[in-house]
Amino acid sequence: MRQVKLMAGAMLALSLLAGCNTVRGLGKDLQAGGEAISETSDEVKDFLTTPQEPTRTASAGEACDPAGSELKGKSDLPRCK
């Protein structure tokens, strides 16, 4: 009976140690995922807040804003034709 209790205690200790490594690995994976999301959101924020240059020209060869939306309504440029 004593051997059974000793074996059960040893198995419990080994499973707890393995569990610690698993939880630590999961924590590292979650942290890496959070960092990736944070970096991506920073890139999107920078893209959305940086004024974009118009990509087309008006009939006279001057810069224009296609559909009036490329510069998010903050453009003094005429709409492209």
C-alpha positions in Angstrom: 0.0 0.0 0.0 2.9 2.3 0.8 4.4 1.8 -2.6 1.1 2.7 -4.3 0.9 6.0 -2.3 4.5 6.7 -3.1 3.9 6.1 -6.9 0.8 8.2 -6.9 2.7 11.1 -5.2 5.5 10.8 -7.7 3.1 10.8 -10.7 1.3 13.8 -9.2 4.5 15.7 -8.8 5.6 14.9 -12.3 2.3 16.0 -13.8 2.4 19.3 -11.8 6.0 20.0 -13.1 4.9 19.3 -16.7 1.9 21.5 -16.2 4.1 24.4 -15.1 6.1 24.2 -18.3 2.8 24.0 -20.3 1.4 27.0 -18.6 4.6 29.0 -19.1 4.7 28.1 -22.8 1.1 29.1 -23.2 1.8 32.4 -21.5 4.7 33.1 -23.9 2.5 32.2 -26.9 -0.3 34.6 -25.6 2.3 37.3 -25.1 3.7 36.9 -28.6 0.1 37.0 -30.0 -0.6 40.2 -28.1 2.6 41.9 -29.3 1.7 41.0 -32.9 -1.8 42.5 -32.5 -0.3 45.6 -31.0 2.2 46.1 -33.8 -0.4 45.6 -36.4 -2.8 48.1 -34.8 0.0 50.6 -34.7 0.7 50.1 -38.4 -3.0 50.5 -39.2 -3.3 53.7 -37.1 -0.3 55.2 -38.8 -1.7 54.4 -42.2 -5.1 55.9 -41.4 -3.7 59.1 -39.8 -1.0 59.8 -42.4 -2.3 61.9 -45.3 -2.3 60.0 -48.6 -1.1 61.7 -51.7 -3.7 61.8 -54.5 -2.9 59.2 -57.2 -4.7 60.7 -60.3 -4.5 64.0 -62.2 -7.3 66.3 -63.3 -7.8 67.0 -67.0 -5.4 70.0 -66.9 -2.6 67.8 -65.4 -3.1 69.1 -61.9 -3.5 66.9 -58.8 -7.0 65.8 -57.9 -8.9 63.7 -55.3 -10.7 60.7 -56.8 -14.3 60.5 -55.6 -13.5 63.1 -52.9 -12.8 60.4 -50.4 -9.1 59.5 -50.8 -8.1 62.4 -48.5 -11.1 61.8 -46.2 -12.9 65.0 -47.1 -10.0 67.2 -46.0 -8.9 68.0 -49.5 -8.9 71.3 -51.3 -8.2 69.5 -54.5 -10.9 69.1 -57.2 -12.4 65.7 -57.8 -10.9 63.7 -60.6 -13.0 63.4 -63.8 
